[in-house]
Amino acid sequence: MNASHKIKRGRIAFVLFVFFALLAALIGRFVWLQIVEGDDLSAEALAQQTKNTLISPRRGNIYDRNKKELAVSVQKYVISACPENMHKLEQDIGKIASKLSEILEIDESGILEKLKKEDSKYQLIKRNVDKEITEEIKKWISEEKIKGITFDEEAKRYYPAGKLAAHVVGFTNFENNGILGVEQAMDKYLRGKPGKILSEVDAGGQGVLADESKVIDVSDGANVVLTIDEVIQDIADKALTEAIAQYKVVNGGTVTIMDPRTGEILAMVSKPDFDLNNPSAAPEGADASKWKGTNENEMNFLWNAIWRNKVVAEPYEPGSTFKTITAAIGLEEGLVTPDTTVDDYTFRLTPNSPKIDCHLPNRHGVETFRLSMYRSCNPVYSKLSQTIGLDRFYGYMKAFGFYDKTGLLLSEESLGIFQQKPTNLDMAVASFGQRFTINPLQLVTAYSAIANGGKLLKPQIIKEITDQDGNIVDRTEPEVVRNVLSRQTCDTLMDILLGVVSDPSGTGGRAYVKGYAVAGKTGTAETTKNTNRLGLADVAKQFNVAWSAPIDYKDTERYIASFAGMAPADNPVITVLVTLDYPNMVQHTGGAVAAPVAGKIIEETLEYLGVERKYTERDKKLIPKEFTVPDVRNMEIEAAVAELKKSKLEYIKENMGNTSNTKVISQYPKPGSVVREDSFIVLYMYETDKPVMVKVPDLSNKTVLEATDALNDIGLNIRVKGDGFAVSQSVSPGKEVQKGYEIDVNFEANINLED
């Protein structure tokens, strides 16, 4: 018994030992799980029991300065499926694929292939789906009790103005992140912060207890208001587009308009451009039949040639527009005055140095400094630079900001190239804008300093940031970088630049605008094909992109024509810079091709801004008086003539030889037409459906008086545009028109177009 009792007691002790050992292990494990791994396991359990649904924030809008929409977010939907759940619940995937294909208008076999993946928890069916289509699918799956289809909201970016201000506004990628322009630069403000919906799910992944879902609020993005004015941007865009076509400009161009009083950019145009709603589409000039818009070469081409904002990212040699800066230094330092005697005789730094000449060497001889600017004489500025000296000359270049980025909130800005240790010869050539590069924004900023009395302002593209309720979160104020010139120097220089446009010997005559005094300077810089300045066709070849644009392309004799101007000269409200990259014309100078573009932009912009015209005596002579044609039908001829005389109009009587009728039956131009003073009105004294026709003469090179007489002699009227000699007419020579018809004739003075 004792032995048996001992055995039992031993077994009980062993069982108790095992029990307490297991209990201790369980307690230890429990403590470990609760204390050491508790947080991780709780999170894992929560993840298994809940469904995380991200709520995308609404990306902020981008507006122009007048709150016109340039970029907005429209609500779209992403439709996806969970094939794993569908198969567990034995859903009819064939039926589902067929219906989704019908509603979404996409390939049924592609959907079915995705739904057959039994182990997949997520398959994208289609993104960017409109709300109406999404609601139709939701209604169908509710009626048919379909499970496993998910709808997630996403905001798609839409650009109401299409191409307008494309490089400034920029665009977003599929993740709605900004990758160009303001979309990129202001991304942290525009994108907002996503929210979440935490809801419990069952083992099949379906939602339960919807009322107990937890929502983490979404924070929508802020709105960005630009300094750009959509109307002025459109004026500049259209003018540049027309110029590129008219002057056969190979590599596009730029227009930059700044308010010199604040540094605000009112317009920034870079060509070639692209549609913000389809930025990867085949650009103009590319072979559309071979374009995919997806391969690496095409993407590189777009980045390097199309999406590139030439205003900030493509430095160029400014040419003679830089003479304004050299002149400013000379005037500020007291080295010259407008009346200082200078000459354009060939300049050589040393007997072995290259010659520096005017376009036509030694043509102007001795002249005043003022006239040297009108005529754009290179040697004058080379000689002046040597008087200024290296330290002062390059010190002013730094003061004007040419060695620094402007600070504009666009990440693409590139600095130009300067000699590390410039020599006197480098300076002599730099004095008229060669052998170094700057970007167009730097030059328009420098000209704005001259326009505002000497203050270099930081250029601004952002006016303000607002929340979704329109409350201003942040506002940009004018920022003076430094003073670079005195008011007196600026006033003197503005007066000189006014003559560049208004004086008959000036190179900027084609920028002349009646009623608006324009001060400015032309520029023509010759460039060659090199790694720093490749044309569109060069870049296309580099990236093996098919280029279909037919052009006579050269490696040398490629010019950048430009005009920089300020208006009105007595109180400038805009500074304008136009650049045309390689106008493929015989007349390719800034005075010939860029000045008229700038003049058109300046006139339309100032009209839009409501700036009052101030007409000079010259302007008044160029403005014809206009009158409305009265209705003289059914009047006796004497009464009709008297009525026309009241409106200072002449007449021609057509009676087909029938002198018995004394009443006017019909007339041309018709009643209500607006014609200039002394125009002829044809009075028909008989019923006719065949008016008298005459052939239009060739008016080329005729003066205003000669052209007027030539047309009046055959019963035609004239609408005079400009002054000087006829350069074009609205109706081709030899074409027949009705007697009394008005011909538009453009006249130009013998303008100096050498630069």
C-alpha positions in Angstrom: 0.0 0.0 0.0 2.8 2.3 0.9 4.5 1.7 -2.5 1.2 2.2 -4.3 0.5 5.4 -2.4 3.9 6.7 -3.2 3.3 6.0 -6.9 0.0 7.8 -6.9 1.4 10.7 -5.1 4.2 10.9 -7.6 1.7 10.9 -10.5 -0.3 13.6 -8.9 2.8 15.7 -8.3 3.9 15.2 -11.9 0.4 16.2 -13.2 0.4 19.2 -11.0 3.9 20.1 -12.1 2.9 19.9 -15.8 -0.3 21.8 -15.1 1.4 24.6 -13.3 4.2 24.6 -15.9 1.6 25.0 -18.7 -0.2 27.6 -16.7 3.0 29.5 -16.1 3.7 29.3 -19.9 0.2 30.5 -20.7 0.5 33.3 -18.3 3.9 34.2 -19.6 2.6 34.1 -23.2 -0.4 36.2 -22.2 1.9 38.8 -20.5 4.1 38.8 -23.6 1.3 39.2 -26.0 -0.4 41.9 -23.9 2.7 43.9 -22.9 5.4 43.3 -25.5 3.4 42.6 -28.7 0.1 44.1 -27.6 0.2 47.2 -29.8 1.3 45.3 -32.9 -1.3 42.6 -32.5 -4.0 45.1 -31.8 -3.2 46.9 -34.9 -3.1 43.6 -36.9 -6.5 42.6 -35.5 -8.0 46.0 -36.2 -6.7 45.8 -39.7 -8.4 42.4 -40.1 -11.6 43.6 -38.7 -11.8 47.0 -40.3 -11.6 48.3 -43.8 -9.5 51.5 -44.4 -11.0 53.7 -47.1 -9.0 56.7 -48.1 -10.9 59.9 -48.9 -9.0 61.9 -51.5 -8.8 65.7 -50.7 -10.1 68.1 -53.3 -7.1 69.7 -55.0 -7.2 73.5 -54.8 -8.1 75.5 -57.9 -5.7 77.8 -59.8 -7.2 81.2 -60.8 -6.0 84.1 -62.8 -5.8 87.5 -61.0 -9.5 88.1 -61.7 -10.5 84.7 -60.3 -11.1 83.1 -63.7 -10.5 79.3 -63.4 -7.3 78.0 -65.0 -7.2 74.6 -63.2 -10.0 72.9 -61.4 -10.7 69.4 -60.0 -13.7 67.4 -61.2 -14.9 64.4 -59.3 -14.4 61.1 -61.0 -14.5 57.5 -59.8 -12.2 54.4 -59.8 -14.1 51.1 -60.2 -12.3 48.0 -58.9 -13.2 44.4 -58.0 -12.2 41.8 -55.4 -12.3 38.5 -57.4 -11.4 36.5 -54.2 -14.7 37.6 -52.5 -16.7 37.1 -55.8 -15.5 33.5 -56.0 -16.2 32.8 -52.3 -19.7 34.1 -52.7 -20.1 32.2 -56.0 -20.9 35.3 -58.0 -21.6 35.0 -61.7 -18.4 36.6 -63.0 -19.4 36.1 -66.7 -22.6 38.1 -66.1 -20.8 40.8 -64.2 -18.1 41.2 -66.9 -20.7 41.4 -69.6 -22.7 44.2 -67.8 -19.6 46.2 -66.8 -18.4 46.0 -70.4 -21.7 47.3 -71.6 -22.0 50.2 -69.2 -18.3 51.2 -69.2 -17.8 50.6 -72.9 -14.6 48.6 -72.5 -13.6 45.1 -73.7 -15.5 42.3 -71.9 -12.7 39.8 -72.3 -10.3 42.0 -70.4 -12.7 42.4 -67.5 -13.4 38.7 -67.4 -9.7 37.8 -67.4 -9.3 40.0 -64.3 -12.3 38.6 -62.5 -11.1 35.0 -63.0 -8.1 35.7 -60.7 -9.5 33.9 -57.7 -6.6 34.7 -55.3 -6.7 38.5 -56.1 -8.1 40.9 -53.7 -7.9 43.9 -56.1 -8.3 44.3 -59.8 -8.7 47.7 -61.4 -11.6 47.8 -63.8 -11.6 51.4 -64.9 -10.6 54.8 -63.6 -11.8 58.3 -64.5 -15.4 57.3 -64.6 -18.1 60.0 -64.6 -20.6 60.1 -61.7 -23.6 59.3 -63.9 -22.0 56.1 -65.1 -21.0 55.2 -61.6 -24.5 55.7 -60.3 -25.8 53.4 -63.1 -23.5 50.6 -62.0 -24.3 51.1 -58.3 -28.0 50.8 -59.1 -27.5 47.6 -61.1 -25.4 45.9 -58.4 -27.9 46.8 -55.8 -30.8 45.3 -57.8 -28.8 42.2 -58.6 -27.2 41.9 -55.2 -23.7 41.8 -56.7 -20.9 41.8 -54.2 -17.2 42.6 -54.6 -17.3 45.8 -56.7 -15.8 48.9 -55.1 -16.1 52.6 -56.0 -13.4 55.0 -54.9 -13.6 58.7 -55.6 -10.8 60.5 -57.3 -10.4 64.0 -58.4 -9.3 64.5 -62.0 -7.6 67.8 -63.0 -9.4 69.8 -65.7 -8.0 73.0 -67.4 -10.8 75.2 -68.8 -8.4 77.3 -70.9 -6.7 74.4 -72.6 -3.4 75.6 -74.0 -3.5 79.1 -72.5 -0.7 79.7 -70.0 0.2 76.0 -70.2 3.8 76.4 -69.1 2.8 78.7 -66.2 -0.1 76.6 -64.9 1.5 73.2 -65.4 -0.2 69.9 -65.0 -0.5 66.8 -62.6 0.2 63.1 -63.0 -2.1 60.2 -62.4 -1.5 60.4 -58.7 -2.7 64.1 -58.8 0.7 65.4 -57.9 2.0 68.5 -59.7 4.9 67.9 -62.1 5.2 71.2 -64.0 4.6 74.9 -63.5 2.5 76.3 -60.6 1.0 72.8 -60.2 4.4 71.6 -59.1 5.7 74.7 -57.4 2.7 75.1 -55.2 1.9 71.4 -54.9 2.1 71.4 -51.1 -0.6 74.0 -50.9 -2.8 72.6 -53.6 -2.9 68.9 -52.8 -4.4 69.0 -49.2 -4.4 66.0 -46.8 -6.4 62.8 -47.4 -9.0 61.6 -44.9 -10.0 58.1 -43.9 -13.1 56.0 -43.2 -12.6 53.1 -40.8 -15.4 50.5 -40.9 -15.7 47.0 -39.6 -15.8 44.1 -42.1 -16.7 40.4 -41.8 -14.5 37.4 -42.8 -15.5 37.9 -46.4 -14.4 41.5 -46.4 -17.9 42.9 -46.6 -18.9 45.9 -44.5 -20.9 45.5 -41.2 -22.3 48.0 -38.7 -22.0 50.9 -41.1 -23.3 53.3 -38.4 -20.2 52.7 -36.3 -17.7 53.7 -39.0 -15.1 56.2 -37.9 -14.2 59.1 -40.2 -10.9 61.1 -40.1 -11.7 64.3 -41.8 -10.2 65.2 -45.2 -8.3 68.6 -45.5 -8.9 70.0 -49.0 -6.1 71.9 -50.8 -5.8 75.7 -50.9 -6.5 77.7 -54.0 -3.8 79.6 -55.7 -4.5 83.0 -57.4 -1.9 84.0 -60.0 -0.8 87.4 -61.1 -1.5 86.4 -64.7 -4.4 88.1 -66.4 -6.2 85.7 -68.7 -7.2 88.4 -71.1 -3.7 89.8 -71.4 -2.3 86.3 -71.7 -4.7 85.6 -74.5 -3.7 88.9 -76.3 0.0 87.9 -76.1 -0.6 84.3 -77.0 -2.6 85.2 -80.2 0.0 87.8 -81.3 2.9 85.4 -80.9 1.0 82.6 -82.7 0.3 84.9 -85.6 3.9 86.1 -85.7 5.3 82.5 -85.7 3.2 81.7 -88.8 3.8 85.0 -90.6 7.6 85.1 -90.1 8.1 81.3 -90.4 9.6 81.1 -87.0 11.3 77.7 -86.7 11.9 77.3 -82.9 9.0 79.2 -81.4 9.3 82.3 -79.2 8.2 84.0 -76.0 6.2 86.9 -74.7 6.6 88.2 -71.2 4.5 91.1 -69.8 5.3 92.6 -66.4 3.8 95.4 -64.3 7.0 97.4 -63.6 5.4 99.0 -60.5 5.0 95.7 -58.6 7.0 93.0 -60.4 3.8 91.1 -61.1 3.8 89.0 -64.3 0.6 89.7 -66.3 1.4 87.3 -69.1 4.0 84.6 -69.8 3.8 82.8 -73.2 6.2 80.2 -74.4 5.9 78.5 -77.8 5.7 75.7 -78.7 3.0 74.8 -76.2 0.6 72.0 -75.4 -2.9 71.2 -74.3 -3.0 70.9 -70.5 -5.8 68.4 -70.8 -3.7 66.1 -73.0 0.0 67.1 -72.5 1.4 64.0 -74.0 -0.4 64.4 -77.3 1.7 64.7 -80.5 3.1 68.3 -80.6 2.7 70.4 -83.7 5.5 69.5 -86.2 5.8 65.9 -85.0 4.6 63.0 -87.2 1.2 62.3 -85.6 0.9 59.0 -87.4 4.0 57.6 -85.6 3.4 59.3 -82.2 2.5 57.2 -79.2 3.1 59.6 -76.4 4.3 56.9 -74.0 7.8 55.8 -74.9 10.9 57.1 -73.3 12.2 59.0 -76.3 8.9 60.8 -76.8 8.8 61.7 -73.1 12.4 63.1 -73.2 11.5 65.1 -76.3 8.4 66.6 -74.6 10.4 67.5 -71.5 13.3 69.0 -73.5 11.4 70.8 -76.2 7.7 71.2 -75.6 7.1 71.3 -71.8 10.2 73.5 -71.4 9.2 77.1 -70.5 11.6 79.2 -72.7 10.9 82.3 -70.6 12.8 80.9 -67.6 14.5 77.7 -68.8 16.1 78.7 -72.0 18.8 81.4 -71.7 19.7 83.2 -74.9 22.0 86.0 -76.2 20.0 89.2 -75.8 21.7 91.0 -78.6 21.1 94.8 -78.9 18.3 94.9 -76.3 21.3 94.8 -73.9 22.6 98.1 -75.2 20.0 99.7 -73.0 21.9 98.2 -70.0 25.3 99.5 -71.2 23.8 102.9 -71.8 22.3 102.9 -68.3 25.7 102.2 -66.8 27.3 105.0 -68.9 24.6 107.5 -68.0 24.5 106.6 -64.3 28.3 106.9 -64.0 28.3 110.3 -65.8 30.4 109.0 -68.7 27.9 110.0 -71.4 24.9 112.2 -72.0 22.3 112.0 -74.8 24.2 114.7 -76.6 27.7 113.3 -76.2 29.5 113.1 -79.6 30.4 109.5 -80.5 31.1 107.6 -83.8 30.4 104.2 -85.3 33.8 103.8 -86.8 35.3 100.3 -86.7 36.5 99.4 -83.3 39.5 97.1 -82.5 40.7 96.6 -79.0 44.2 95.8 -80.4 45.6 95.6 -83.9 45.1 91.9 -83.9 41.7 91.8 -82.3 38.5 91.1 -84.3 36.8 94.1 -85.8 33.5 95.4 -84.3 31.3 97.2 -86.8 27.8 98.3 -87.4 25.5 96.3 -89.6 26.9 98.5 -92.4 30.4 99.5 -91.4 31.1 103.2 -90.8 27.8 104.2 -92.3 26.7 106.7 -89.6 30.1 108.3 -88.8 30.0 111.0 -86.1 26.7 111.2 -84.3 25.2 111.9 -80.8 24.9 109.1 -78.3 21.1 109.4 -78.6 21.3 108.7 -82.3 23.6 105.8 -81.7 20.8 104.1 -79.7 18.3 104.9 -82.4 20.5 103.4 -85.0 21.8 100.6 -82.8 25.5 101.2 -83.5 27.7 98.4 -82.0 31.1 100.2 -82.0 29.7 103.0 -79.8 28.8 100.6 -77.0 32.0 98.6 -77.3 34.0 101.9 -76.9 31.8 102.9 -74.0 32.4 99.6 -72.2 36.1 100.2 -72.2 35.6 103.6 -70.5 33.3 101.9 -67.9 35.9 99.2 -67.2 35.6 95.5 -66.3 34.9 95.9 -62.6 32.1 98.5 -63.0 30.6 96.8 -66.1 30.3 93.4 -64.5 29.4 94.9 -61.2 26.3 96.5 -62.7 25.5 93.2 -64.5 25.4 91.5 -61.1 23.4 94.4 -59.7 20.8 94.0 -62.4 20.5 90.4 -61.4 21.9 88.7 -64.5 24.1 86.4 -62.4 21.3 85.2 -60.1 18.0 83.4 -60.5 15.1 85.9 -60.2 13.5 83.9 -57.4 10.3 83.3 -59.4 8.3 80.4 -57.9 8.8 78.1 -61.0 11.4 75.4 -60.5 12.5 75.3 -64.1 14.4 78.6 -64.1 18.0 78.3 -65.5 20.9 80.7 -65.3 22.8 81.8 -68.3 26.5 81.4 -69.1 29.2 84.0 -68.4 32.9 83.9 -68.8 34.6 83.0 -65.5 37.3 85.6 -66.0 36.0 88.1 -68.6 38.5 90.1 -70.7 38.2 93.5 -72.2 37.3 91.9 -75.5 34.6 89.8 -73.8 33.2 93.1 -72.3 33.4 94.9 -75.7 31.2 92.2 -77.3 29.0 91.8 -74.2 28.2 95.6 -74.4 25.8 94.8 -77.3 24.5 91.5 -75.9 26.8 88.8 -77.3 29.0 86.1 -75.8 26.9 85.5 -72.7 23.4 84.3 -72.1 20.5 85.3 -69.8 16.9 84.2 -69.7 14.1 86.4 -71.0 12.6 86.9 -67.5 15.9 88.4 -66.3 15.9 90.9 -69.1 12.3 92.0 -68.6 13.0 92.4 -64.9 15.9 94.7 -65.7 13.9 96.8 -68.1 11.1 97.1 -65.5 13.7 98.6 -63.1 14.4 101.3 -65.7 10.6 101.8 -66.2 9.9 102.3 -62.4 12.8 104.6 -61.7 15.6 102.3 -60.7 14.2 99.6 -58.4 15.0 96.0 -59.2 11.9 94.0 -58.2 11.5 90.3 -57.6 9.2 89.0 -60.3 6.0 87.5 -58.9 3.7 84.9 -60.4 1.6 84.2 -57.2 -0.8 86.9 -56.1 -2.4 85.1 -53.1 -3.4 81.8 -51.6 -7.0 81.3 -50.4 -8.8 78.6 -48.5 -11.9 76.8 -50.0 -14.1 79.5 -48.6 -12.2 82.2 -50.4 -10.5 83.6 -47.3 -6.9 84.9 -48.0 -4.3 82.7 -46.3 -1.3 84.4 -47.7 -0.7 87.3 -50.1 2.4 88.3 -52.0 3.6 91.9 -51.7 6.1 93.8 -54.0 9.6 93.0 -53.0 12.5 95.4 -53.9 15.8 93.4 -54.4 17.9 96.6 -54.6 18.1 100.0 -56.2 20.3 99.9 -59.4 19.8 103.3 -61.0 18.8 106.9 -60.1 15.5 108.3 -61.2 17.3 110.9 -63.4 19.2 108.2 -65.3 15.9 106.2 -65.8 14.1 109.3 -67.1 16.9 110.2 -69.5 17.1 106.6 -70.8 13.3 106.4 -71.2 13.5 109.5 -73.4 16.2 108.0 -75.6 14.3 104.7 -75.9 11.2 106.7 -76.9 13.1 107.9 -79.9 14.1 104.4 -80.9 10.4 103.9 -81.7 9.2 107.3 -82.7 12.1 108.8 -84.6 12.3 107.9 -88.3 15.9 106.8 -87.9 15.1 104.4 -85.0 15.1 100.7 -85.4 11.9 100.2 -83.4 9.5 102.1 -85.7 7.2 99.1 -86.2 6.3 99.1 -82.5 4.8 102.6 -82.8 1.3 102.9 -81.5 -0.9 105.9 -82.0 -1.8 107.5 -78.7 0.5 105.3 -76.6 4.1 106.4 -76.3 6.3 103.3 -76.5 9.9 103.3 -75.3 12.0 100.3 -76.3 14.9 98.6 -78.0 15.3 96.1 -80.8 17.7 93.2 -80.8 19.0 90.6 -83.3 21.4 87.9 -82.0 23.0 85.4 -84.3 23.3 81.9 -82.9 24.6 78.6 -84.2 23.5 75.0 -83.5 25.3 73.8 -80.5 24.6 71.7 -77.4 23.4 74.7 -75.5 20.9 75.8 -78.2 19.3 73.1 -80.1 16.3 73.7 -82.3 13.1 71.7 -82.3 14.2 69.6 -85.2 17.6 69.0 -83.5 16.0 67.8 -80.3 13.6 65.6 -82.3 16.6 64.0 -84.1 18.4 63.6 -80.8 15.6 61.6 -79.3 14.7 59.8 -82.6 11.3 61.4 -82.8 9.7 61.6 -86.3 9.6 65.3 -87.3 7.3 66.2 -90.2 7.5 70.0 -90.2 9.0 71.1 -93.5 11.7 73.7 -92.9 14.8 75.1 -94.5 17.0 74.3 -91.5 20.6 75.7 -91.2 23.3 75.1 -88.6 24.5 78.8 -88.9 22.8 82.1 -89.6 20.1 81.4 -87.0 18.9 84.5 -85.4 16.9 85.4 -82.3 14.9 88.6 -83.0 13.6 90.5 -80.0 12.0 93.7 -78.8 11.8 95.0 -75.3 9.5 97.9 -74.6 7.7 99.9 -71.9 4.5 101.9 -72.1 3.2 104.5 -71.8 6.7 106.0 -71.7 5.7 108.9 -69.3 4.2 106.5 -66.7 4.8 102.8 -67.7 2.3 100.2 -66.5 3.6 97.4 -68.6 7.0 96.1 -69.7 6.9 93.7 -72.7 9.6 91.4 -74.1 9.0 89.5 -77.4 11.6 86.9 -78.6 11.3 85.0 -81.9 13.7 82.1 -82.2 14.9 81.7 -85.8 12.6 83.6 -88.1 13.3 81.9 -91.4 12.9 85.1 -93.5 15.2 87.5 -95.4 14.1 90.2 -93.0 14.8 88.5 -89.7 15.8 91.4 -87.5 14.1 92.5 -84.2 13.0 95.7 -85.9 11.4 93.9 -88.8 9.6 91.0 -87.0 9.6 91.4 -83.2 8.8 95.1 -83.0 5.4 94.9 -84.8 4.4 92.0 -82.5 5.2 94.0 -79.4 3.4 97.1 -80.8 0.2 95.0 -81.3 0.4 93.5 -77.8 1.1 96.9 -76.2 -1.8 98.6 -77.9 -4.4 95.9 -77.1 -3.1 95.5 -73.5 -3.3 99.2 -72.7 -6.7 99.4 -74.3 -7.9 96.5 -72.1 -6.4 98.1 -69.0 -8.3 101.3 -69.8 -5.2 103.5 -70.2 -6.2 106.8 -71.9 -4.5 107.6 -75.2 -2.6 110.8 -75.6 -2.3 111.8 -79.2 0.6 113.7 -80.6 0.4 116.0 -83.6 1.8 113.2 -85.7 -0.9 110.8 -84.4 -3.7 113.2 -85.2 -2.6 113.4 -88.8 -2.7 109.6 -89.0 -6.2 109.3 -87.6 -8.8 109.6 -90.4 -12.2 111.1 -89.6 -15.0 108.6 -90.1 -18.6 109.1 -90.9 -21.8 106.9 -91.2 -23.2 106.7 -94.6 -26.7 108.3 -94.7 -29.7 106.7 -96.5 -30.3 108.7 -99.7 -32.4 106.2 -101.6 -35.6 107.6 -103.2 -34.2 111.1 -102.8 -33.9 113.5 -105.7 -30.3 113.6 -106.8 -29.8 117.2 -105.6 -31.1 116.4 -102.2 -29.0 113.2 -102.0 -25.8 115.0 -102.9 -26.6 117.7 -100.3 -27.1 115.0 -97.6 -23.8 113.4 -98.5 -22.0 116.7 -98.3 -23.2 117.1 -94.7 -21.3 114.0 -93.9 -18.3 115.2 -95.9 -18.7 112.4 -98.4 -18.3 112.5 -102.2 -20.5 110.8 -104.8 -20.4 109.0 -108.2 -23.6 108.9 -110.2 -24.3 105.9 -112.4 -27.3 106.3 -114.8 -26.4 103.9 -117.7 -27.0 106.8 -120.1 -30.6 107.4 -118.9 -30.7 111.0 -117.8 -34.5 111.2 -117.4 -34.6 109.6 -113.9 -33.7 112.1 -111.2 -34.2 109.8 -108.2 -31.6 107.6 -106.5 -32.7 104.0 -106.7 -29.9 102.3 -104.7 -26.5 103.2 -103.3 -23.1 101.6 -102.3 -21.7 101.5 -99.7 -25.1 100.8 -98.1 -26.7 103.1 -95.5 -25.2 102.7 -92.0 -21.7 101.8 -93.3 -18.8 103.6 -91.7 -16.3 105.2 -94.1 -13.6 107.7 -93.8 -14.0 111.4 -94.8 -14.1 112.2 -98.5 -15.1 108.6 -99.4 -17.1 108.0 -102.6 -20.7 106.8 -102.4 -22.0 105.3 -105.7 -25.6 106.4 -106.5 -27.5 104.2 -108.9 -30.2 105.9 -110.8 -31.7 102.7 -112.2 -32.8 99.3 -111.0 -29.9 96.8 -111.2 -28.7 93.5 -109.7 -25.4 93.9 -111.5 -23.3 96.7 -109.8 -20.5 98.4 -111.7 -17.2 96.5 -111.2 -13.7 97.8 -111.5 -10.2 96.2 -111.3 -8.1 97.0 -108.2 -4.7 98.6 -109.1 -1.3 97.6 -107.7 -0.5 100.2 -104.9 3.0 98.9 -104.0 5.4 101.6 -102.8 2.9 104.4 -103.4 2.6 107.2 -100.9 -0.7 107.8 -99.1 -1.7 110.5 -101.6 -0.7 108.5 -104.6 -2.6 105.4 -103.5 -5.6 107.5 -102.6 -5.7 109.2 -106.0 -5.2 105.8 -107.8 -8.2 104.3 -106.1 -10.4 107.4 -106.2 -9.8 107.8 -109.9 -11.7 104.5 -110.6 -14.3 105.0 -107.9 -12.8 103.0 -105.0 -12.3 104.2 -101.4 -9.3 103.7 -99.2 -8.7 103.0 -95.5 -5.2 104.1 -94.7 -3.3 102.3 -92.0 0.1 103.7 -91.0 2.2 106.3 -92.9 4.9 106.3 -95.5 4.8 103.9 -98.5 2.3 101.2 -99.3 3.5 97.7 -98.3 0.3 95.7 -98.5 -3.4 95.9 -99.6 -6.5 94.0 -98.6 -7.5 93.1 -102.2 -5.0 91.7 -104.6 -4.1 93.8 -107.7 -6.2 92.8 -110.7 -9.2 91.5 -108.7 -12.6 93.0 -109.6 -14.7 94.7 -106.9 -17.8 96.8 -106.8 -17.3 100.5 -107.5 -17.4 102.3 -104.1 -15.6 99.4 -102.3 -13.1 100.3 -99.6 -9.6 98.9 -99.9 -7.4 98.6 -96.7 -3.9 99.7 -97.4 -1.0 99.4 -95.0 1.8 102.0 -95.1 5.2 102.0 -93.5 7.8 104.8 -93.3 11.3 104.1 -94.4 12.1 102.5 -91.0 15.6 101.4 -90.0 15.2 97.6 -89.8 18.9 96.9 -89.3 18.5 95.5 -85.7 
